[in-house]
Amino acid sequence: MTAAAEAAPQSAATAPREGGCDCRRIRYRLTDAPLIVHCCHCRWCQRESGASFALNAMIEADRVELLGDEPEFVLTPSASGRGQLIARCPDCRVALWSHYAGNGPFMRFVRVGTLDDPDALPPDVHIFTASKQPWVALSPDAPAFAEYYERERIWRPESLARRAALLPQIEAYQAQQQQG
């Protein structure tokens, strides 16, 4: 963790923000600011994205409105062993967001690059920097962690409150997954 991590300035970007795939068949709107924007440097994200990192805006699924057709969901492997569902356009195949097993269908990790104005959501935190590409230079002011971080020390109070409101649904989903 860098010294800046204690004072992670998170973007409370204004909403709504719209985005979609290349062919515009799938369009969506974020109706609220993301809980947090992760820049993940793990090898799984590098492989899945084909890039040196993945930039994901974490937001509640019910705060993402579909404006176009439904995406296709593709189950891919993940480090947890439980996989992730990636929402892709059935035509141009662009990945729009993921649902990770831990949060189930209640949280979306929206690919910031699919927003119409991706510059509006810079990363709040860099994670899994132990495996970042050596030629990627991070600002010394950027909150960065070799692995993950303590949510309560990094997230804005509003984001923590929104997650707390969703937690009973996530926990019920997790319990159901363990039984099945």
Residue pairs with C-beta under 8 A, 6 or more apart in sequence:
1 143
1 144
1 145
1 146
1 149
2 140
2 142
2 143
2 144
4 140
4 141
4 142
4 143
4 144
5 125
5 143
5 144
5 145
5 149
5 153
5 154
6 153
8 124
8 125
8 143
8 154
9 124
10 36
10 37
10 124
10 154
10 155
10 156
10 159
11 33
11 37
11 120
11 121
11 122
11 124
12 33
12 156
12 158
13 33
13 34
13 120
13 121
14 33
15 30
15 31
15 32
15 33
16 29
16 30
16 31
17 29
17 30
17 115
17 116
17 117
17 120
17 121
18 27
18 28
18 29
18 30
18 67
18 115
18 116
19 27
19 28
19 30
19 96
19 110
19 114
19 115
19 116
19 118
20 26
20 27
20 28
20 67
20 68
20 96
20 114
20 116
21 89
21 91
21 92
21 94
21 96
21 114
22 89
22 92
22 94
23 89
23 91
23 92
23 94
24 68
25 68
25 69
25 89
25 90
25 91
25 92
26 66
26 68
26 69
26 70
26 71
26 87
26 89
26 94
26 96
27 66
27 67
27 68
28 64
28 65
28 66
28 67
28 68
28 96
28 110
29 64
29 65
29 67
30 57
30 59
30 63
30 64
30 110
30 115
31 63
31 64
31 65
32 59
32 60
32 63
33 59
34 57
34 58
34 59
34 110
34 121
35 58
35 59
35 60
35 155
35 159
35 162
35 163
36 57
36 58
36 124
36 125
36 154
36 155
36 156
36 159
37 55
37 56
37 57
37 58
37 112
37 121
37 122
37 123
37 124
37 125
38 54
38 55
38 56
38 58
38 109
38 123
38 124
38 125
38 127
39 53
39 54
39 55
39 123
39 125
39 126
39 127
40 53
40 54
40 55
40 56
40 126
40 127
40 128
41 52
41 53
41 126
41 127
41 128
41 129
41 131
41 132
41 133
41 136
42 79
42 127
42 128
42 131
43 131
44 77
44 78
44 79
45 53
45 54
45 128
46 52
46 53
46 54
46 131
46 133
48 54
48 76
48 86
48 95
49 95
52 132
52 133
52 136
53 126
53 132
53 133
53 136
54 111
55 111
55 112
55 113
55 118
55 121
55 123
56 97
56 98
56 109
56 110
56 111
56 112
57 109
57 110
57 112
57 115
57 121
58 107
58 108
58 109
58 110
59 107
59 108
59 110
60 106
60 107
60 108
60 162
60 166
61 99
61 105
61 106
61 107
61 108
62 106
64 97
64 108
64 110
69 90
71 87
71 88
71 89
71 90
71 96
72 87
72 88
72 89
72 90
73 85
73 86
73 87
73 88
73 99
74 85
74 86
74 88
75 83
75 84
75 85
75 86
76 83
76 84
76 85
76 86
77 83
78 84
78 100
78 101
80 100
80 101
80 102
82 101
82 102
83 101
84 98
84 99
84 100
84 101
85 98
85 99
85 105
86 95
86 97
86 98
87 95
87 96
87 97
87 98
87 99
87 108
88 94
88 95
88 96
89 96
94 114
95 111
95 114
96 110
96 111
96 114
97 108
97 109
97 110
97 111
98 108
98 109
99 105
99 107
99 108
99 109
100 107
100 109
101 177
102 170
102 174
103 170
103 173
104 170
104 173
104 174
104 177
105 173
106 166
106 169
106 170
106 173
107 166
107 170
112 118
112 121
115 121
123 142
124 143
124 154
125 142
125 143
125 144
125 145
125 149
125 154
126 132
126 138
126 142
126 143
126 144
126 145
127 144
127 145
127 147
127 148
127 149
128 145
128 146
128 147
128 148
129 138
129 144
129 145
129 146
130 146
130 147
132 138
138 144
143 149
143 154
151 160
151 163
152 160
155 163
